[in-house]
Amino acid sequence: MFIVAVTGGIATGKSTVTKVFERHGIPVIDADKIAREIVEPGQPCWHKIRAAFGDEVLLPSKELNRAVLGRLIFENKELRGKLNQITHPVIHRTIFWRIFKLFMSGHAWIVLDLPLLFETGILMDFIHKIVTVSCDSDKQFQRLLARNELSETEARHRIDSQMPLEKKCEKSHFVVNNNGDMDETEAAAMRIYTMMQESKQHWYNRFSLLGVILIVCVTIIFLSTTFNVWPKSWRL
């Protein structure tokens, strides 16, 4: 199995691209969805956030008041770091576990939707290809204003908290330009999907893993035979 990571900036259209892969049967691990799941009322991260930020970040239903919390962390780098220390380790562990389960299920390849891929550096050594979904800065800004109903200052803080799109594009294998209409974006995603379907990388990865397992087994047998350290129950 190999991993294709989809990243980009806030409001650049990553979900449009990942939905193309999902429609064609490719499993997608969405880091944003995981981030929402782990802060539901009663979850360990929810308790830690409440203790760190107080009840002012909660709605009457006890769910997180994302508007208030977002305003706090995007205006204060230290508070953003405090929140990341609470949530990122849990998000990363959950991602690793879901990747492992998909690997054991025999999938040829999967997609990891991770907006902060370059910022966190998670799994960089295990990712086969990186896709960055990009658009013009003005279009990104206007989309964010319309989607999240933010003030211009709040929108700017959120965009500035991430790595510039230009740098993400430079570090990627593919760039999907999402300045046009949805059909153009989906067509670009389909071209990537077709290339990944034709890739034999998953066979290389599986044979490499089997090779490592074989080497370990042979090494154990050699050492056990040489130094006569077989368990008594194994000896003839």
N, C-alpha and C positions, 0 to 999 in steps of 0.2 A: 504494500500500500504506500502511496505517496500523498503528500499534503500540498494543496494549492491554497495560498493565503490571499484573501481579498481585503484590501485596506484602502485608505483614502482619508479625506477630511470630513468633518461634520457637515451633513447636508450636501454631500457631493453625489449621492445616489448609489451607495454600495448595495443597498437592499435590492435595487432594480437588477443588478448583476447577479447577486446570489440566488435570486428567485429563478433565474434562467437555469442555473445548475440544478436547483431543487426540482423544477418541473421535469427535468430529464433524469431524475432518479439518483442524483449525487447527494449524499448526506452533507448537510451544512451544520457546522457548530458555530452558533452565533454568540459571541462574547457579550454583546449588549443584553441579550435575553438572559444569559446566565447571571449577569450583573443585577438584573431586576429580580430574578428568582431568589438570590441569596440574601436580599434585604427585605423580603416579605415579613410581615409582623410575626414575631416569635422566633425568627431565625437567629443564630448566634451573631451574625453581622449586624442585624437590626438592633440587638441589645447593645452592641459595642458602639454603634452610631448614636443611639439614644444617650448613652453614658457620656460620649465625647462631645456631642453638640447640643444636648438638651431637648426638652419636649417641643421647643419651638420649630423643630424640623419635622414634626409629626402632624398629620391631619387628625380630625376628630375620630376617624375610623382606625387610627393608629398606624396607617400606612405612611410611608415617607412623603413629606411635602417636597416634591422634587423641585418645585419652583424656588422655594426658600433655600433648600440645601444647595441647589445649583448656584444661586446668587451668592451664597456665602463662599463656596469653594472656588468659583471662577474669579472672584474679586480678591482672594487671599491665597497666595501660593502655599503658605504653611498649612492652612486648613485643608487645601486640596491634597497635600502630601499626607496629612493625617487620615483623610478618608481613604486614600490609596493604600495606606498601610493596613487598613482594616479589610478592604475588599479584594485587593489584587491577589494576595496569596490564595484566597479561597477560589477566586475565579480561575487562577492558573491550575490549581489542583483539579478542579472540575473539568477543565479543558483536557488535561492529561488523561483523566479517567475515561472521558468520552472517546478520546482518540484511541485509547487502548481497547475499549469495547468494540469500536468499529473495525479496528485491525483484526481482532479475534473473530469478527463476523465475516471476514474474507473480502471486504471491499477493495477494489483496485485503487481507488483514490477518493479523497474527501476534500471538502472546502472548509477552511477556517476563516470566518468573518471576524476580523480583529482590527478595529479602528486604530488602536494604539500599538500596532505591531512593531514599528520601528522605535517608538518611544520606550516600550517595555523590553524589547529584545527577546521576548518569549519564543522558544522553538525555532529560532532562526537557523540553527544548524540542521534542523530536520525538515525544513520546508523546501520542496522541489521547485516551485515557481511562485512568484509574487505578482499579484495584479493590483495596480492602484487605479482607483476610480477618481477621476479629476474633472474639474470644470474651472471656468474663469472665476477669479476672486469676487467680482461683483455679483455674478450669478449665485455663487455659494452664499454670499452675504444675504441676498434677497430671499433665497430659498429658506435659509435659517430663520429669518425674520417672519416669514409667512407660516412656516411649519410650527415653530415653537412659541409664537406670539411674544417675542422678546423685545426689549428696547434695543436701540442701535448699540448702546454701550455694552449691554449684556451679550449681544451677539458677537461683538468684536472681541470681548474677553474670551469667549468660548473658542473662537477661531484661533486667536493668538496663543491659546494654551497648548495647541498641537504643533507638531513639526510642520513647517511650510510644505505645501503640496509639491512645489518644485523639487525639493529634496527627496520626497517620497518617490516621485516619478523617476528620478535619477537612479534610485536604488532598486527599481522594479524590473521584472522581466517583460511585463506587459503593462500598457497604460490604456485605459478605456476613457476616451474623451466624452464626457456627459454634458456637453454644451447644447447638443441637438435634441431631437425628440426621442421618445422612449424606444421607437422602432430601431433607430440607429444604434442606441446603446445596447439593446438586446441582440442586435446582429453582431456587434463586436464581441459580446459575451459568448455567442454561439460559435464564433470562429475559435475562441480560446477553448471552449468545450470540445470541439472537434479535434483540435490538436492534442488535448489531454487524453481523449479517448484512444487516439492512435499511438500514444506513448507506451513504451514497454518498460518504463521505469519501475513499475510495481513488481515486475518479475525480477529485475535486478535487485531491488530491495529485499525481496523474499529470499532469493538465493544467497544474498550477502548475510542475512540473518541466519539462515541454515548453515552457512559456512562457519560463522562465529560459534554457533552451538556445537558443530562437529569438532572444531578445534578445541573447545573447552572439554568436550567429552574425551577426546583422544589424550589431551594433556592429563586429565584426571586418571585415566587408565594407565598411562605411562608412569606417572608418579607413584600410583598405588602399587604397580607391579615392581618398579625399581626399588622402592623403599619398603615393600611388603607391608603396606598399611591398609590392606583390605579389612573391612570388618569381619570378625570371626564367622558371623552367620553367612557371609558370602563365600567363604573358602570351601574348597572341595576336599 
